[in-house]
Amino acid sequence: MDAAAWDERYRSSELVWSAGPNRFVESELVGLPAGRAVDLAAGEGRNAVWLAQRGWQVDALDFSAVALAKADRLAAERGVRVHTVCMDLTAWSAPEGAYDLALLAYLQLPWPQMEQVLQSAATAVRTGGTLFLVGHDATNLACGHGGPQDPGVLYTAEQVAEVWRPHARIVKAEAVERPVETAEGRRTAIDALVRAERL
């Protein structure tokens, strides 16, 4: 989907996703000391706002202006500030070592572009900082529920870890299950989760 299609999707409802943080973002990052973070593909800002509530200075990047307007509103409602930037992540020129945390939650791009963004994320994080990704796993297509149905934008935790390994110590790289409530009852989605510490 392009930016215009995402704008339309975000326009169609109050919040496409919940206002609270992603479960894995919360469980994996809750213990980190606050610093400067970049949320890549921030969408409506639920993870960026959660980080800001915990004292982080957050740059939230996304190519949907509609989503980022919602992120600004959500931040204002929660009494925090998030710096939103509307841009195509494949054109992002990462500032070297500027962040303590780079967060990528459900960014699904064709692999060459995804690899480029992962490299940029690694460049942007200082030594000792955290790289964190959660996204729809390649196995979700056959074994899980929901998510993109295009295998070209799916990946595994190990694929992501391979990109980050020259730059970071891989703390965790695994497929994780996420319960999804549907009209037919509870289903299970399979996500790729990678956490790394920048060398």
Disulfide bonds with the S-S distance in Angstrom:
none
